[in-house]
């Protein structure tokens, strides 16, 4: 005899909802496992995930249908018995756009699910000379161009994230205060939604240094790096901190605003309203003021930042006294500030990003020497100082990874193609 139910037609039971939630979670678990550890057999996945083999086979089948994983070659690593077929990430028909807005440019980068770069671009722009609305109009155009570029490769963008300097309310998609570009309480997400219209993924917004740091840590995690300090050497100087493998955000989300700390003798006014901020001594603007007069092309914000850095590098390599003196001054101030931060944070690795990475041959040795001279005990492990592997693209790279993370958390966001 069947039991009657008072449940209205078309509703889903709480039990069914829980089952669907658990399945989504497990789909994400397997997708993340393949991202972090590479292709492997179903039996290996079952062992590493702790899920039954039958469940793993069902989940893998669904991920294959969604185009997120693909079957590969036979796994002969065990050497005995019938080899199992490996499965690995696919997702080459979807991507995410990561963008960065800085004082001198807007950068864009598109990554597919495997982390392969499929589009890159940068527009030189003096953001400080524009209103926020005008600048975001250009951002919207860069997004449209990026979407068109990936579509031309047969790839669909499923997420977009914009990295901005300053204090960001990521939940609201608002830049609360970004002194280096003159923004205060700018509703970035809402304005971009209005400009882009329907059919375009919602634009997420987060702090550039945090996104860059997460991206940089992803490059180093396989080497056992769990504690990282990344310094972004751009118009502003910010720091991202990874401690015990986790991003440090701070009580109000302000952790890492080290460019506005007083880490040296300076009374130079800062766009934040204070004087003597560290970035007035070591930021990109400080370098350019030292190496060139106001009418010099390297001070022209309408030129691409890496082209200008290449010209400064050429002058340094040609032995130009003014350029070499400026680099020496920056190196000294940078090394002093980093040594203070190293004493406070005790990072395993310090990565120099932005223009610090570009001039790493000048800055890395200076920082290493300062840290070595400040060691309290010779037996203490030395903090490694390195260039950022991602340079000026770190924030955009991190933004694209952030946008893709939604798929890794919930693979059901990607619909099964109609052919299935």
Order of alpha helices (4+ residues) and beta strands (2+ residues): alpha-beta-alpha-alpha-beta-beta-beta-beta-beta-alpha-beta-beta-beta-beta-alpha-beta-alpha-beta-beta-beta-alpha-alpha-alpha-alpha-beta-alpha-alpha-beta-alpha
